[in-house]
Amino acid sequence: MHNPGNAAPDRAAAQERFADGAQYIAGRPTEGTSGRTHTVVDPATGAEVVTYGLAGPDDVDAAVAAAREAFPGWAAATPGERSDALHRFAAVLADRAEDFARAESLQCGKPLKLTREFDVPGSVDNAAFFAGAARQLQGRSAGEYSGDHTSYVRREPIGVVGSIAPWNYPLQMAAWKILPAIAAGNTVVLKPAEITPLTSLMFAQAATAAGIPDGVVNIVSGTGREAGEHLVAHPDVAMTSFTGSTAVGKRVAELATATVKRLHLELGGKAPFLVFDDADLEAAVHGAVAGALINTGQDCTAATRAYVQRPLYEAFLEKTAALMDTVRVGDPFAPGTDLGPLVSRAQRDRVAGFVDRARSYARVVCGGEAPQGDLRHGAYYRPTLIADAAQDSEAVQSEIFGPVLVVLPFDGDDEGILLANDTPYGLAASAWSRDVYRANRATREIRAGCVWINDHIPIISEMPHGGYRASGFGKDMSAYSFEEYTQVKHVMFDNTAVAAKDWHRTVFGDR
């Protein structure tokens, strides 16, 4: 059952936090100057949370100017100084963990147990990781690679990074984008999705509380078309980091080319879940339900299309449908809730459209509807299982981004791997088998940035996250993310003080 009153104190806290505006520029909150407003809505109830002034081009310009002004001092800080600041940042995030968890649940509809156990601890861990990693920004050792000269490579920050984050993981995406960038000595202007700006603003406020200098972390809360496109095209932004759909990623890439920016894209996904006939069926069923329904399916790495070898196919369908039916849909703030609403009614209607169209070419085994009763006012949708769709159908090929799992059979191992690779995407995948050789083959041949074996969805700060093909390029998290946020410079010394003369003589002769 849903009790809208549970979110009331959090709604009041959000309103108080936004009293001075949803933009955060040079260490202080301000109102947006676009002349237009946006209302954040609680997707569990449809109630208004807060209305704020949207950022326009002038706000983006001010944020970029603040970041540009802060860059020389922050870039000149030693790795140890930046590390100390990030350790303080992690401590502030941990101290405010409950506030972050409740705000994230309120704006996104995530169950509170998910934000408490996953989103917030993951963000704190990211901060702690990059606090340590900031001290490991090494170039390359010096060496005599050319006669009479010593060479080495400096690793340097890029400058102002313009980051654009999606609405499905607002806090974690702020962490993934801001932390490696500032650990490497860059400054950041982050544009969160306008429907979920609460925790991004809180994240920037926490950075200030941790003693990170004003202008290093800036937030502009506005629309993609107005604030986002202006940020990407801005001539003083040296790099763009974008997470979102492949379609919008193409537009970002188009805009970034005009100023030849460094570009990092983490785009859509359609993760395959490959179950071989020797898999532990119970484990695979539980993995499929958890992997498909995490964050109400609004996850680019979610298990969206399960390929099950034919001897296990019918049993997998039966057991998965039965387990889905036990998932408790309801109030995100209720302790027993497993699945909250989607982020908005518009997103719920989009997901319902995919399922309704699938009825003409596939079998909806369970779910496929919005719950009624006390949940009718929210953006809820029941866990849904679709079977017997064709490989080239919309449900298999397109990113639904909701609590929907499509299951198809396959026969031989070659066919299973071929089907797993048969979409434009390549962000994540999993394979389920008790045979180490089968599993190892899957890790080699599935074209995705992450392949889990006998599990689906876990991520850790120490390992990279990023895709292949239409899922984009570049890595979040881990030391590999520093490759995105730094540039390398070759430095060469003449060790003899006469080499330049010798080189001149070689080129121009004696004169």
Number of C-alpha atoms within 10 A of each C-alpha: 13 20 15 19 11 13 22 13 11 18 22 12 16 22 17 12 16 20 15 14 21 27 30 28 25 23 20 16 21 20 20 24 16 16 10 12 15 15 16 22 22 26 27 32 23 16 17 12 20 20 16 23 21 25 29 22 20 14 25 30 17 15 27 30 19 23 29 21 17 22 24 14 11 24 21 13 13 13 20 14 16 24 25 19 20 27 20 21 25 24 17 19 25 18 13 14 19 15 18 23 24 27 26 28 25 29 26 27 31 32 28 26 19 20 24 19 11 14 23 25 17 20 24 21 18 23 28 20 23 29 27 17 19 25 17 15 17 11 14 12 9 12 11 13 11 10 10 13 15 15 16 17 16 16 18 19 24 22 26 27 32 32 26 27 27 21 19 24 20 23 29 23 24 24 23 24 25 26 26 29 28 28 28 30 28 29 33 31 30 32 28 28 22 24 21 27 27 27 23 30 25 23 24 27 20 20 23 21 15 19 13 22 18 21 27 31 30 32 35 36 32 30 18 18 10 15 24 28 17 18 30 31 21 22 14 19 26 20 25 27 25 27 22 21 19 19 11 15 22 15 12 23 19 12 19 23 13 12 15 13 20 19 21 24 26 26 26 27 33 28 30 34 34 32 29 28 20 14 19 14 18 13 12 25 22 17 21 28 25 20 27 32 27 20 27 29 25 22 25 23 27 32 31 34 27 26 24 26 23 17 14 17 20 14 15 22 20 13 15 22 20 13 15 21 15 10 17 15 23 25 29 30 23 17 11 16 20 22 26 30 31 28 28 21 18 11 18 22 16 14 21 21 13 19 24 12 12 20 13 10 14 17 16 19 16 20 19 23 16 17 17 11 8 14 21 15 17 28 24 31 28 24 28 23 24 25 22 14 21 14 14 11 12 16 23 24 18 17 21 25 27 29 31 31 26 24 24 22 21 22 14 11 17 11 13 25 20 13 19 25 18 17 19 14 25 29 28 28 32 29 29 26 21 14 11 10 10 15 19 13 13 25 18 10 14 23 21 24 20 24 25 18 19 19 19 28 20 9 13 13 19 15 14 18 23 22 26 20 15 21 27 26 19 20 22 26 23 19 20 16 23 23 16 22 27 21 15 15 12 11 11 16 13 14 12 10 11 10 15 11 11 13 11 12 12 10 9 9 9 9 5
